[in-house]
Amino acid sequence: MSQTPDSVVRTYIQQHRAAFLDDLAEWLRIPSVSAQPEHAPDVRRSADWLAAKLSETGFPTAEVWPTPGAPAVFAEWPCDDPQAPTVLVYGHHDVQPAAREDGWDSEPFEPVLRENRLYARGAADDKGQVFFHTLGVRAHLAATGRTTPAVHLKLLIEGEEESGSPHFRALVEQQAERLAADAVIVSDTGMWSEDTPTVCTGMRGLAECEIRLYGPDQDIHSGSFGGAVPNPATAAARLVAALHDEHGRVAIPGFYDGVVELTDRERELLAELPFDERQWLRTAKSYATEGEAGYTTLERIWARPTAEVNGIGGGYQGPGSKTIVPSSAVMKLSFRLVAGQDPGQVEKAVRAWAEQQVPPGIRCDITFSGATRPCLTPLDHPALRSVTRAMGRAFEKPVRFTREGGSGPAADLQDVLGAPVLFLGISVPSDGWHAPNEKVELDLLLKGVETTAYLWGDLAENWRHVP
């Protein structure tokens, strides 16, 4: 009996499973911690290792791209069909700091297999999820008899994601012609749970600012001057109190301009997820939910813009009392943005609002740091349908949809390249990203391999490139 394409893929993966895991373990042993200068040579070694392995996999082009910080890796494998779509896969090869004394049960950079799980720093975030693309493309070729992928396949694997991607956008702008793609696949995300395969359809953007309020030129006596001069700490408290209205909405005029609202279908799909709010609160170490009225908890953290006070201070903070009117106060605010919002416009709105709120006699100094744009893939996008079908074939289960409440550099790819961003990840919440004993579930890792083996053919068949 002849094998089906799916059985060929699964057989190929099982035959090459051991070598795949050996290679991944070798890569995980490289402590590519981008945040620690002493590991800069290791980050470079990680990039060199990956470029060599991609060449060994079959990519005709595999290069290490230097940046003013840590290097990235670029690889390309053209399709023999010039009309095939071009897909760019994004991930990162740097990892978070880790040491045995942080609470690890084993050395973080010496991979350990226990109960069909691979424990090591980077196993899930993000080396494991980057590496499954190597075996996936080989399984794709084995099942189809092709000598090139069914799409023009490119990879960009960053080396500074865990350090805030300070040079990433400049790199993308500099290399925009070589990175040009019809779609971007981000493999730096996860699924709802082991039993519920999901595809993320969007990630929020981010704008951050520090607001400093200045009053008297120095701290002054509250008995001699209090009640008769403006107090920066009081002004800061009033400013923070004015940030939201009584319904939990951000009260900054113009803040919601352009927001893409959830459709009824999207709300139905989010409601289908097996969400346990009490368990979620326990994970958050909190005791009650709060937020914008009219939206569920998942809708608030995934699909609605927010304003958070990250810190506030001013005046005397030591033991006992010091009866003063402080000379200054400070607030740190962050704004999570959703599709349709522009970080630059939000900055203008925040500046105008803050300056209007501050009373006479108080000087306001606002500093915004780098911003990240939001990204959202419509549910009816043909590339998203391909991702969903490929994952459904691999997991043999219905695939649901999520969003990410956080922010990441993937939006720079969408912004600079003008390509839709899609998310393909197999990590689950228990994998412990950034935590001691980070791990990846091997069954899920191989499902990621299988998904990519199906994905390239599905994209080529159902989404032809339009010049």
N, C-alpha and C positions, 0 to 999 in steps of 0.2 A: 504494500500500500504506500502510495506517495505521501510525503508529509505536506501539511498545510503551511503557508507562510508563518503563521503564529508558532506552530510546533518547531519549525526550523529555527526561529529566533530563540525560543526557549532552550532548545537543545544546544545551540551555539553558546548561549550564556552559561549554561551549566558546564559545558566542556571547558570553558575559559575562566570559570569562576575563581579557581585557586590562583591562577597567575594574575588575574585582575586584583584580587585582594592583597597578594604579595606586593604588587607594584604600589597600590594605595598605601600600604603600611610603610613602604620605603619612603614615600613622599611625606607621610605624616611624621616621620622621624626628624624631618628638617624643621627646627623651631623658628618658623618665619614670622616672628613677632614684629610687626612694623612699628609699633609704638615704642619699642625699646631700642635706642641707638646701637647698643652693643650687638643686636641681632641683625643689623643691616647686611652683613655678609651672608647670613642665613637666608634672608629674604631674596637676595640675589641668587643664591644657590637654589632656592625653591623655583625661581623663574627659569633658571637654566635647566633644571631637572624636567620641568613641565614641557619646555620647548623641545627638548630631546625626545621625551616620551610621545609628544604629538607627532613628531617626525616619524618615529617608529610606528605609530598607529597608521600612518599613511598620508598625513597632511603634507602636500608638496611644499607649503610655506609654513614655517614656524619660527617666529622671531621674538627676541626679547627687546622690548621698547623701553629705553631709559626715560625717566622723568627727573625733575629736580629732587624728588624723594626716592621712593622705591619703584622698581621696574614692573612693567606690565608685560604680558605675553600675548602676542597676536598670532593666530594661525588661520589658514585659508585652504579650502579644498573645493575647487570649482567643479560644477556639474558639467557633463558633456553636452547638456542641452542649454543653449544660450538663453532660452525663454523661461527657464526654471526660476522660481523666486529665490531671492537671496535672504538668508537668515543669519543673524548675528547672535551668538550665545554669549551672555555676560555672566561672570562669576568673579571670585577673588581667591588668591592663593595665600594672602597673609592671614594671620590668626591672632587671637587675643593672648595676652600674657597668661602663663600657667606655671605653677610650681607645686610640688608634692605637698608642701606644708599648707597650701590653700584648702586642703581637704580631699585631695585625690586619693583613691584607694591604690593607685599604681602610678608609675612615672607618666606624666601627661604626654611626653613625646616618645614613649615606648608603647606602641599600640598593643592592646591586649584583647583577645577574643573571649567573651564569657556569655553563655546562654544565647548564642547567635546574635550577639551584639559586638560591635567593634568600638572599644573605648580609646580615645586619644583626643588631644586638642586638635580641632579642625576636622574631625571625622564627619560631622554634619555641617559645620560652618567654617569653611565652605568647600574644603578639598574633596570630600566624598561626593558632593553634589556636582562639582566640576568634573570629577574624574569619571562619573558614570557615562559621560558623553563619549569617552574613548571607546569603551566596549560597545556602547549603543550603536555607533556608526559602523563598526565592524560587523555587528549582528545584522544591521540593515543591509549591508552589502551581501552578506552570506545568504540572506533570505530572498533577495531580489536578483542575485546573479550580476549585479552591477559592478563596475570597476570604479565608479565615482558616486558620490551621494546623489540623491534625486533632487537636491537643492544645492545652490551655491552656499556652502557652509563656511562660516567664519566664527572665530572665537576671540573674545577680548577678556583676558583674565587679569584683573587689577591686582596691584600689590600694596594698596594703601587704604582699602575699604575700612579696616578696623581702626584706622587713624583719622577717619573723617573725609577721606578722598580729596585731600587738598589740591592735588594736581590733576584730578581726573578730567574735569570739564575741559581744561586747556589741552590735555592730550587728545580728547575726542575732537575738539575743534581743529587741532593741528593735523589730525589724521582722518578728517571727515570723509575724504574721497575714498580712502582704502576701507573705511568702516561702513560705507554706504550699504544700506540693507532695506528690504521691504518689511521686515519684522525683526524685533529683538526678543529673544527668549532669555529670561532671567532665571538662573538656577541658583538662587540664594534666598530661598523662602521655604515654606513648609505646607503641610496638610493639616486639616482639622484634627484627625486622629488616625490611628492605625486602621480602624475599621471604616473610616469615612474619607475616601479619597476626594480631594478638593483641588480646584484651580483658583488661584487668586486673580482677581480682575482689576485691582487698583491699589494704589499706594498713595497715602496722603503726602502733601508737601509740607514744608516747614519754613517759618520765619521766626527769628529770635531777636530780641532787643534788650538793652539795658537802659533804664531810665534813671537818671540822677537828678535830684532836686536840690537846689542850693538856696539857702535863706541868708541868715547873718554870716558875716565873714568868719566868725568863730562861734563856738558854743558860748551861750550867754546865760545868765542867772534867770531862772524861771520866776523867781519872786519879783525881781526888778523889771523884767521885760515880758514874762509870760502873759498871754491874753491881750497883748498890745502890739505884737509883731507876728508875722506869719511863721508857722512852724512847719518845716519841711517834712517831718515824720507824720504829722497830721495830714498834710497834703498828700503824702504817699498813701496813707490809709484810705483817704477819700477817693483817690484815683483808682486804687484796686477795687474798692467797693462799687465804683461806677462801671467796672469792666463788663458786668452782666446785668441784665434786667431781672425782674421777678420770675420770668419764665425760663431762666437759664440760657437765654440767647445772648450772644456777644452784642454789647450795646454801642459799639463803635460805628458811627454812620458810614455806610459804604462797604462795611466788612463783608457782607454777603453778596455784593455785586458779582454777577456772573456765575454763581454757584449752580452746578448741575445737580438738580434734585433727583432723588431716588425715584425710579419708576415703580408702579404697582407690582410689576413682575419681579423686579429686583427685591422688593420688600418681601414678597412671597418666598423667594428662594432663600433669603437670609433666615426667614422664620422656619424653614424646613430643617435647619441645622439643629442637631441635638444639644442645645445650649442649656447648661445647668447654671443658673445665675448664682445660686448659693455657693457652688463649688468655685465659680469664677471669683466671687468675693473672698473666699478663703485663700485662693491663690494670690489675690491682690492685697491680702492682709488688711482688708477693710471691712466695714460693717454695714454699709448701706450704699445704694446707688444714687446718683444725682446727675443732673445734666439737662440738656435742652428738652423742654416739654414737647410731647407728641412723637417721640422717637424711642425705640427700644435701646437697650444697652449696646447690642451689636451695631445698630445703626449709628449710635453716637460715636463709637470708637473707630468705626470703619469709614463712614460715609458722610459725616457732618464735620464742619470746621469747628475748631475749638480755640479758646484762649486760656492759658494756664499761668498762674503766678508760680514761678520756679523758686523765687526767693525774694524776701523783703527785709530791709533793715535800716537802721539809722539811730544815731544818738548813743547813749551809754548802754553797754551790754554786760558789764561786769557785775560782780557780787554787790549786794546792798543797793543803795540808791545814789543818784547824782542828779540833783534838781536843776536841769538845764533846758533850754530850748536849743536843740542840736542845730549845727550849721548845715547839715546835709542829710539826705536819705536816699536809698537806692532800691530799685525793683528790677528783677529779671523776669521777663515775660517770654513765653513761646506761643506760637500760633500754628496749629496744624491746619493745613489747607486742603481743599478737595478740588476735583476737576472744575475748571471754569474760573478759579481764582488765580490772580496774578500776584506773585510775591511783591513786585514793585508797587502795584496799586495798593496792596494791603499796607505796605510801609507808609505810603503817603497818608492813608486813612488813619493809621495809628498816630502818626506825628501830629496831624491836624486835631485829632480828638484829645490827645494828651495836652497839647498847648492850650486848648480851649478850657480844659478842666483845671489847669494850674492857676491859683489865685495871684493877684498882683503882689509883687515883692518876692516871689519865688521864681528862680531861673530854672528852666528845664533843659536838660542835655540828653538827647536820645541817640544811642549808637546801635545800629543794626549790624549783625554779623551775616555771613553768607547764607543765602536762601536756597531751598530745594523746591522745585516745582512738583505739583501732584501729577499722577498719571492714572489713566483709566482706559480700559479696553471695553468697548461696547459688547454686550452679550451676543450680538448677531454678527460680530466680525468673523470672516471666514477663517482667519488664522487661529482664533480662539476655539472655533468649532473643531479644527484639526487637533489642537492640543487636548481638548476634552475627549474626542474620539480615541486618540492614541492612549490616553491614560485609562479610559474605560476598557479598552482591549487588554491592557496589561493587568489591570486589577480585577477585571471581570465583575465590575460593580458599577452602579450609577455614580457619576461624578457630580459633585455639588460645587457651589461657588462661594468664595469668601473674598474679603478684601484685607489689606494690611493697615493697621492704625498708625504704624510708624512711617518713616521716610527713608529714602536711600538714593544713591547716585544714579539709579536706573533712569530717573526722570531726565537727567542730562542727555542720555542717549536719545530719548524721545524728542527732547527739545532741539538738539543740534542736528540729529539725523532726519528728523521728521518722520520717524517710523513708529508704528504702534508697539507698545511693550506688553509682552505676555509673560506669565510666571509659570515655571515648571519646577516644582520642588517636592521632595518626598520626606523631608524631615518632619518630626512630630514634636509637640511641646515637651515631652519627657526627655528629649535628646540633650537638653541642658546647655544650650548655646551660652557661651561666656562663663559658664559655671564649672565647678569641679566635676570630674567624671563625665565630661561630654562624651556622647556615644552616637552611633547610628545603627538602626535596625537593619541587619543584613538583608532580610526579606524585602524590606522597602527599598533599600539601595538597589537591589537587582530589579525591582519593579520600575525604578527610574531608568535603568539601562533598557529595559524592555520598551518602556514608553517612547524613548528617543528612537529606538529601532523602528517603531511604527510611524513616528511623527513625520520624518522627512518624506516618505512616500505619500502620506496623506496630504501634506502641504503641496507637493508637486502636482498631485492629481486634482486637487480641489481649489487651488488658488494659483492660477497661472500669472506670471509676471506681465504687467501691462506697461510697455515703454512710455 
